[in-house]
Amino acid sequence: MDKNLGYWSVLASVATSLIIVVLFYISGMQKVSENPAMYSAVDVYGGAVFAFILSMIVSASIWPGIIEKYKKSS
């Protein structure tokens, strides 16, 4: 196993999670601007943290396998 697999896996997982959080934040802030009585900015911030944690869990389990297959084929 490559010693850099962990580094690339963490990097890919964080990048994927940040992209998901940015998309969540943009769509959440659009909902807040449409109906400020129903949602607040704190709801979006809490949801963004939740989305980051969940996406890190999922991407941390997916990316190592993808990177390992890519490194074996190279």
SVG drawing of the C-alpha trace seen along z (x, -y; Angstrom):
<svg xmlns="http://www.w3.org/2000/svg" viewBox="-42 -38 47 40">
<polyline fill="none" stroke="black" stroke-width="0.4" points="0.0,0.0 1.3,-3.4 2.3,-5.6 0.6,-8.7 -2.8,-7.0 -3.9,-8.5 -2.8,-12.0 -4.6,-11.9 -7.7,-10.3 -8.0,-13.1 -7.3,-15.8 -10.0,-14.4 -12.5,-13.9 -12.0,-17.5 -12.3,-18.9 -15.5,-16.9 -17.0,-17.9 -16.2,-21.6 -17.9,-21.6 -21.0,-19.9 -21.1,-22.4 -20.7,-25.4 -23.6,-24.1 -25.7,-23.5 -24.9,-27.0 -25.8,-28.7 -29.1,-26.9 -29.8,-27.4 -29.2,-31.1 -31.6,-31.3 -34.3,-29.7 -33.6,-32.2 -33.9,-35.1 -37.2,-33.8 -38.8,-33.2 -36.9,-34.7 -39.7,-33.9 -39.4,-30.2 -35.6,-29.8 -32.7,-31.8 -29.0,-32.0 -28.3,-29.9 -30.3,-27.1 -28.1,-27.2 -24.9,-27.3 -26.0,-24.3 -27.1,-22.5 -23.7,-23.2 -21.8,-21.7 -24.1,-18.7 -23.6,-18.4 -19.8,-18.6 -19.7,-15.9 -21.9,-13.5 -20.1,-14.2 -16.7,-13.6 -17.9,-10.2 -19.2,-9.1 -16.3,-10.5 -13.7,-9.2 -15.1,-5.7 -15.3,-6.1 -12.2,-7.9 -9.5,-5.5 -10.9,-2.7 -11.1,-5.0 -7.5,-6.3 -6.2,-2.8 -7.8,-1.5 -6.4,-4.4 -2.9,-3.9 -2.9,-0.2 -3.9,-0.8 -1.2,-3.5"/>
</svg>
